[in-house]
Amino acid sequence: MHPPLPALIQALLEPQRYPDPASRVDLVETHISWVLLAGAFAYKIKKPVTLPFLDFSTLTLRRTYCETELRLNRRFAPALYLDVVAISGTPENPQLGGAGAAIEFAVKMRRFDESARLDRICARGALTPEHLGQLAQTIVTFHRDAALAPAESNYGAPAEILTPALDNFEDLRALLPGPPWQSQLDALSIWTRTEFQRLQPLFVARKVAGRVRECHGDLHLGNLALIDGRVTLFDCIEFNEAFRWIDVASEIAFTYVDLLDHHQPGLAGWFLNQWLSDGGDFEAVPLLRFYAAYRAVVRAKVAAIRASQAQDEQREAQGYLALTEGIVSPPRPRLIITHGLSGCGKTRASTRLVLDDPSATTLRLRSDVERKRLFGLAPQGRSDSAVGGGIYQPDANQRTYHHLLELARQQLTAGWSTIVDAAFLRHEERAAFQALAAEVGVEFFILAPQASLAQLRERILERLEKGSDASEATLAVLDQQMASIEPLDVEETRHLLPFPAP
């Protein structure tokens, strides 16, 4: 049973107390706040509680955190977060924004349709790759502009990463006694320590490179909404700096794991790919599995605490530990390259491979995107290069393929399957990647879609008309490719991969 509501909250359930029209007031209660839904607005009041990870015990602290919440969330949702409102009067007769000394403070927010939250959209089966692509682009922009962690701070320091990760296992050992649980937790704890030791230099380098920033901190689908046709972030962590001053890769892992938890591995993999493609933060790839496992174990701990309090079975916690085991034990990676003329369907086929991967461990590198990044252009930017000139001249081609090779090496070594989406018209280009697969000990495949000349021309013209793709191929480029392509030889055809279903 819930404890009785405080007099202040009970009084604020009366619609006439609000300055804007409200026919009724609904209450949403969490363990740290009361949210009063009144007409077109919501008022969030922090509970006077002290927990291991927050302190709302005094009115001064609650006002400070209300102001912090407003500031932080206005970074990405200024239309939703409106003001901090002082509540005066008495608990039995409160006045929002009234004169006199404040007895409490509330964050005033504009309401939106709850059915527009991404977790609700996902539950309806309506969450799409387009939504996740838009989200990835929004996060890249947000992270780029977010404040950098001060060099002298502990944020992002290796010890600050390892300690909470190991603390999770200690908490879970107390919550989940018994040999089966302990054996599972021991194995995951050993993996965490081993990975941390291997990655420690990279954790240090990430902070030096400016990848530790003031992030959102709680980026699950329930804190994302489709508003006015755009995916919008809201309700970030305001009460604990250590939860939000994190590596951007840790933030991304939060959303990735939430999509896995929603049984959407295809969308999880797609989201990860879009974030990497839009932002180019490929140095994050070796860290992603560590952070994803951490996020999954945190969920297991929260589920175990909740079940213990309700004296329920620990099935949810068990499910999260199984999810963690899947994250730390991915399928053996493979290297796939594409081959074919512009417009033959390479990108479409490789997209299907990403979306159809049940383990969400396939990353794609697009030559059209990475070539432009090498030369300082945005993916949709136009280079205005002549056929065979500019960023497409022979030296530029060699530089692009070498860059793709090194990125593929990094991803494969980190245990991620990799698709390299490029024309690969020459034997020499294909042979270099086949040699890489042998070097790192992974299977090698070639994806070579086919299309008629009429289809190639039609697709190129359609793509040019839309102007929304990274490819700059024209009919003149197609003619040049047809004159210079080196077809697959007999040995190469043994590595052909069947086309994924449309």
C-alpha positions in Angstrom: 0.0 0.0 0.0 1.2 3.5 -0.8 1.6 5.9 2.1 -0.9 8.8 2.3 -0.1 11.8 0.2 1.4 14.9 1.8 -1.1 17.8 2.3 0.6 19.9 -0.3 0.2 17.2 -3.0 -3.4 16.4 -1.9 -4.2 20.1 -2.3 -2.6 20.4 -5.7 -4.9 17.7 -7.0 -7.6 20.4 -7.1 -7.8 21.9 -10.7 -8.8 25.4 -9.5 -5.3 26.0 -7.9 -3.6 26.2 -11.3 -3.1 29.4 -13.3 -4.0 27.8 -16.6 -7.2 25.9 -17.4 -7.4 22.4 -16.1 -10.5 20.3 -15.8 -8.8 17.6 -13.8 -5.4 16.9 -12.3 -3.7 13.5 -12.5 -0.8 12.4 -10.4 2.2 10.4 -11.5 4.4 9.3 -8.6 7.9 7.9 -8.7 10.3 7.1 -5.8 11.8 10.6 -6.1 9.1 12.9 -7.4 5.4 13.8 -7.8 4.3 14.9 -11.3 1.0 16.7 -11.4 -0.7 16.7 -14.8 -2.9 19.7 -15.1 -4.4 20.7 -18.5 -1.7 21.5 -21.0 1.1 21.5 -18.4 2.9 19.3 -15.9 4.4 20.3 -12.6 7.2 18.1 -11.2 7.9 18.4 -7.5 10.9 16.6 -5.9 10.3 14.5 -2.8 12.2 15.5 0.3 14.2 12.3 0.3 17.9 11.3 0.7 19.1 8.2 -1.2 22.6 6.8 -1.9 22.6 8.6 -5.2 20.7 11.9 -4.5 19.9 14.4 -1.8 16.6 16.3 -2.0 16.4 16.7 1.8 16.2 20.6 2.0 14.1 23.2 0.2 17.3 24.9 -1.0 18.6 21.7 -2.5 15.2 21.0 -4.2 15.2 24.5 -5.7 18.8 24.0 -6.9 17.9 20.7 -8.6 14.8 22.1 -10.2 16.9 24.9 -11.7 19.5 22.3 -12.8 16.8 20.2 -14.4 15.4 23.1 -16.3 18.9 24.2 -17.5 19.9 20.7 -18.6 16.7 19.7 -20.4 16.5 23.0 -22.3 19.6 21.8 -24.1 17.5 19.5 -26.2 13.8 20.2 -25.3 13.4 24.0 -24.8 9.8 23.8 -25.9 8.9 21.4 -23.1 10.8 22.8 -20.2 9.3 26.2 -19.4 10.1 27.4 -15.9 10.8 26.8 -12.2 7.7 27.8 -10.3 7.7 28.8 -6.6 4.8 27.5 -4.5 3.9 29.8 -1.6 1.1 29.8 1.0 0.6 26.7 3.2 0.6 23.0 2.4 -3.2 23.0 2.8 -3.7 26.2 0.7 -0.8 26.4 -1.8 -0.4 29.1 -4.5 1.6 28.4 -7.6 3.7 31.5 -8.4 2.1 33.4 -5.6 3.7 36.1 -3.4 5.4 35.3 -0.2 8.0 32.9 0.9 8.2 29.7 -1.1 7.3 26.4 0.6 8.2 24.3 -2.4 9.3 24.5 -6.0 8.2 22.8 -9.2 9.5 22.4 -12.7 6.8 23.5 -15.1 6.7 21.6 -18.4 4.5 21.5 -21.4 2.7 18.2 -21.8 2.8 16.0 -24.8 0.9 12.9 -25.9 2.3 10.0 -23.9 1.6 7.6 -26.8 4.4 9.5 -28.6 7.0 8.1 -26.3 9.3 5.8 -28.1 8.7 2.9 -25.7 5.0 3.2 -26.4 5.7 3.4 -30.2 7.9 0.3 -29.9 5.3 -1.6 -28.0 2.8 -0.9 -30.9 5.4 -2.3 -33.4 5.6 1.1 -35.0 9.3 2.0 -34.2 11.2 2.3 -37.5 14.8 2.5 -38.7 14.0 6.1 -39.7 13.1 7.0 -36.1 16.4 5.5 -34.9 18.3 7.2 -37.7 16.8 10.6 -36.7 17.6 9.8 -33.0 21.2 9.0 -33.8 21.6 12.3 -35.7 20.0 14.2 -32.8 22.3 12.6 -30.3 25.4 13.3 -32.4 24.5 17.0 -32.5 23.7 17.1 -28.8 27.0 15.4 -27.8 29.0 17.7 -30.1 27.6 20.8 -28.3 27.6 19.3 -24.7 30.0 20.6 -22.2 33.4 18.9 -21.9 34.4 17.3 -18.6 37.1 19.4 -17.0 40.5 17.8 -17.3 41.1 18.0 -13.5 37.8 16.2 -12.7 37.4 12.5 -12.0 34.7 12.2 -14.6 35.6 9.5 -17.1 38.7 8.4 -15.1 39.3 4.7 -15.2 38.7 4.2 -11.4 35.3 6.0 -11.8 34.4 3.5 -14.5 35.5 0.3 -12.8 34.3 0.9 -9.3 30.5 1.2 -10.0 30.8 -1.7 -12.4 32.2 -4.0 -9.7 29.9 -2.6 -7.1 26.9 -3.9 -9.2 28.2 -7.4 -8.8 28.6 -7.1 -5.0 25.1 -5.8 -4.7 23.7 -8.6 -6.9 25.6 -11.3 -4.9 23.7 -10.1 -1.8 20.4 -10.0 -3.6 20.8 -13.3 -5.5 22.2 -15.9 -3.1 22.8 -19.5 -4.3 25.4 -21.4 -6.5 23.7 -20.8 -9.9 23.6 -17.1 -9.4 27.0 -16.8 -7.8 28.7 -18.7 -10.6 27.0 -16.5 -13.3 28.0 -13.3 -11.4 31.5 -14.5 -10.9 32.0 -15.2 -14.6 30.6 -11.8 -15.6 32.7 -10.0 -12.9 35.8 -11.7 -14.2 35.0 -10.6 -17.7 34.4 -7.0 -16.6 37.8 -6.9 -14.8 39.6 -8.5 -17.8 38.0 -6.1 -20.3 38.7 -3.1 -18.1 42.4 -3.9 -17.9 42.6 -4.4 -21.6 40.7 -1.1 -22.3 42.2 1.1 -19.6 44.5 3.0 -21.9 41.6 3.7 -24.2 39.5 5.0 -21.3 42.2 7.5 -20.6 42.6 8.5 -24.2 38.9 9.1 -24.5 38.8 11.8 -21.9 41.9 13.5 -23.4 40.1 13.4 -26.8 37.0 15.2 -25.3 34.7 12.2 -25.4 33.6 12.6 -21.8 30.8 15.2 -21.7 27.8 16.4 -19.8 25.4 13.9 -21.4 21.7 13.0 -20.8 22.5 10.1 -18.4 19.2 8.2 -18.7 18.7 7.7 -22.4 16.1 4.9 -22.6 13.1 4.8 -24.9 10.8 6.1 -22.2 12.7 9.4 -22.1 12.4 9.9 -25.9 9.3 11.1 -27.7 8.2 11.8 -31.2 7.1 15.5 -31.0 6.1 17.5 -34.1 7.7 14.8 -36.3 11.1 14.9 -34.5 12.5 12.5 -31.9 13.0 14.6 -28.8 15.1 13.9 -25.7 13.7 14.8 -22.3 14.0 14.0 -18.5 17.8 13.8 -18.2 19.7 13.1 -15.0 19.9 16.3 -12.9 20.4 14.9 -9.4 23.8 13.1 -9.8 26.7 14.6 -11.8 28.5 11.3 -12.0 25.5 9.7 -13.8 25.6 12.3 -16.6 29.3 13.3 -17.0 30.2 10.2 -18.9 31.7 9.0 -22.1 29.4 9.5 -25.0 29.9 5.8 -25.8 28.4 4.9 -22.4 25.3 7.0 -23.3 24.9 5.3 -26.6 25.2 1.9 -24.9 22.2 2.8 -22.7 19.9 3.2 -25.7 21.4 0.2 -27.5 20.7 -2.1 -24.5 17.2 -0.7 -24.1 16.4 -1.6 -27.7 17.8 -5.1 -27.0 15.6 -5.3 -23.9 12.6 -4.4 -26.1 13.5 -7.4 -28.4 14.5 -5.1 -31.3 18.1 -6.3 -32.2 17.7 -5.1 -35.7 16.8 -1.5 -34.6 19.6 -1.7 -31.9 22.2 -2.5 -34.5 20.8 0.1 -36.9 20.9 2.8 -34.2 24.5 2.0 -33.4 25.4 2.1 -37.1 23.7 5.4 -37.7 25.4 7.0 -34.7 28.8 5.8 -35.9 28.1 6.9 -39.5 26.8 10.3 -38.5 29.4 11.1 -35.9 32.5 9.1 -37.0 33.4 8.2 -33.4 34.9 4.8 -34.4 37.4 5.0 -31.5 34.3 4.1 -29.4 33.8 0.7 -31.0 36.2 -1.3 -28.7 34.4 0.2 -25.6 30.8 -0.4 -26.7 30.6 -4.0 -25.5 32.0 -3.1 -22.0 29.5 -0.3 -21.6 26.6 -2.3 -22.9 27.3 -5.1 -20.4 27.5 -2.5 -17.6 24.1 -1.1 -18.6 22.6 -4.6 -18.7 24.0 -5.5 -15.2 22.6 -2.2 -13.8 19.1 -3.3 -15.1 19.6 -6.7 -13.4 20.4 -5.0 -10.1 17.4 -2.7 -10.3 15.1 -5.7 -11.1 16.6 -7.7 -8.3 16.0 -4.9 -5.8 12.5 -4.5 -7.0 11.7 -8.2 -6.8 13.3 -8.5 -3.3 11.1 -5.6 -2.0 8.0 -7.2 -3.4 9.1 -10.7 -2.4 8.7 -11.9 -6.0 10.7 -14.4 -8.0 13.9 -13.0 -9.7 12.9 -13.8 -13.3 13.4 -10.3 -14.6 16.9 -10.1 -13.1 17.7 -13.5 -14.5 16.6 -12.2 -17.9 18.9 -9.2 -17.7 21.9 -11.4 -16.7 21.1 -13.6 -19.7 21.1 -10.5 -21.9 24.5 -9.5 -20.4 25.9 -13.0 -21.2 24.8 -12.6 -24.8 26.5 -9.2 -25.0 29.8 -10.5 -23.6 29.7 -13.6 -25.8 28.8 -12.4 -29.3 28.9 -14.6 -32.4 32.2 -15.0 -34.2 32.7 -11.9 -36.3 32.8 -12.0 -40.1 34.0 -9.6 -42.8 31.7 -8.8 -45.7 32.6 -6.6 -48.6 30.3 -5.5 -51.4 31.0 -5.5 -55.1 29.2 -3.9 -58.0 28.4 -0.9 -60.1 26.6 2.2 -58.7 22.9 1.5 -58.4 23.2 -2.3 -58.2 21.7 -2.4 -54.7 24.8 -2.7 -52.5 23.6 -0.3 -49.8 20.1 -1.8 -49.8 21.5 -5.3 -49.4 23.9 -4.3 -46.7 21.1 -2.5 -44.8 19.1 -5.7 -44.7 22.1 -7.6 -43.3 22.3 -5.0 -40.4 18.6 -5.1 -39.7 18.4 -8.9 -39.9 21.3 -9.5 -37.5 19.7 -11.1 -34.4 22.7 -10.4 -32.3 23.0 -6.7 -33.2 26.7 -7.0 -33.7 27.2 -6.0 -37.3 28.7 -2.6 -38.2 28.7 -1.1 -41.7 31.3 1.2 -43.2 30.1 3.1 -46.3 32.8 4.3 -48.6 30.6 7.2 -49.8 30.4 8.5 -46.2 33.9 7.8 -45.1 35.5 9.2 -48.2 33.7 12.5 -47.6 34.7 12.5 -43.9 38.4 12.1 -44.9 38.1 15.2 -47.1 36.2 17.3 -44.5 32.7 17.0 -46.1 29.4 16.0 -44.4 27.8 12.8 -45.7 25.3 14.7 -47.8 27.8 17.3 -48.8 28.7 17.6 -52.5 32.3 17.6 -53.6 31.6 18.9 -57.1 34.4 16.5 -58.3 34.8 15.7 -62.0 34.5 12.1 -63.0 37.7 10.5 -61.8 38.9 13.8 -60.3 38.8 15.6 -57.0 38.0 13.3 -54.1 37.6 10.4 -56.6 41.0 10.6 -58.3 43.2 7.5 -58.0 45.2 8.7 -55.0 42.0 9.6 -53.2 40.6 6.2 -53.9 43.6 4.5 -52.4 43.5 6.7 -49.3 39.8 5.9 -48.9 40.2 2.1 -49.2 43.2 2.2 -46.8 41.1 4.1 -44.3 38.2 1.6 -44.6 40.7 -1.3 -44.2 42.0 0.2 -40.9 38.5 0.9 -39.6 37.5 -2.7 -40.5 40.6 -4.0 -38.7 39.7 -2.1 -35.5 36.1 -3.3 -35.5 36.9 -7.0 -36.3 39.6 -7.0 -33.6 37.0 -5.7 -31.1 34.7 -8.6 -32.0 32.2 -6.8 -34.3 31.2 -8.2 -37.7 31.9 -5.6 -40.4 30.3 -4.9 -43.8 32.3 -2.6 -46.1 29.9 -1.0 -48.5 32.0 0.1 -51.5 32.3 -0.6 -55.2 35.4 -2.8 -54.9 35.8 -2.8 -58.7 39.4 -3.9 -58.7 40.9 -7.3 -57.7 43.6 -5.5 -55.7 41.1 -3.7 -53.5 39.2 -7.0 -52.8 42.4 -8.9 -52.1 43.5 -6.5 -49.4 40.3 -7.1 -47.4 40.4 -10.9 -48.0 44.0 -10.8 -46.5 42.7 -8.8 -43.6 40.1 -11.5 -42.8 42.8 -14.1 -42.9 45.0 -12.0 -40.7 42.4 -11.5 -37.9 40.9 -15.0 -38.3 37.4 -14.3 -39.5 35.3 -15.6 -42.4 35.3 -13.5 -45.6 32.3 -13.0 -47.8 31.4 -10.9 -50.9 28.0 -9.4 -51.4 27.5 -8.7 -55.1 23.9 -7.6 -56.1 23.1 -7.6 -59.8 20.9 -5.2 -61.8 20.2 -4.5 -65.4 21.7 -1.5 -67.1 18.2 0.1 -67.2 17.8 -0.5 -63.5 21.2 1.0 -62.8 20.5 4.2 -64.7 17.0 4.5 -63.2 18.3 4.2 -59.6 21.1 6.6 -60.1 18.8 9.3 -61.6 16.3 8.7 -58.8 19.0 9.1 -56.2 20.3 12.2 -57.7 16.8 13.7 -57.8 16.2 13.0 -54.1 19.6 14.4 -53.2 19.5 12.7 -49.8 22.2 10.1 -50.2 26.0 10.3 -49.7 26.6 8.8 -53.2 27.6 11.3 -55.9 27.5 8.7 -58.7 26.1 10.0 -62.0 25.5 8.3 -65.3 29.0 9.4 -66.4 30.4 7.7 -63.4 28.5 4.6 -64.2 29.9 4.6 -67.8 33.5 4.9 -66.3 32.8 2.1 -63.9 31.5 -0.2 -66.6 34.7 0.4 -68.6 37.1 -0.3 -65.7 35.4 -3.0 -63.6 37.4 -6.2 -62.9 34.8 -9.0 -62.5 35.1 -11.5 -59.7 37.4 -14.4 -60.6 36.6 -18.1 -59.9 38.2 -18.1 -56.5 36.4 -15.0 -55.4 33.0 -16.4 -56.4 33.5 -19.1 -53.7 33.0 -16.3 -51.2 29.7 -15.0 -52.5 27.1 -14.4 -49.9 23.4 -14.9 -50.9 21.4 -11.7 -51.0 19.3 -10.9 -48.0 15.6 -11.0 -48.5 14.0 -7.6 -49.2 
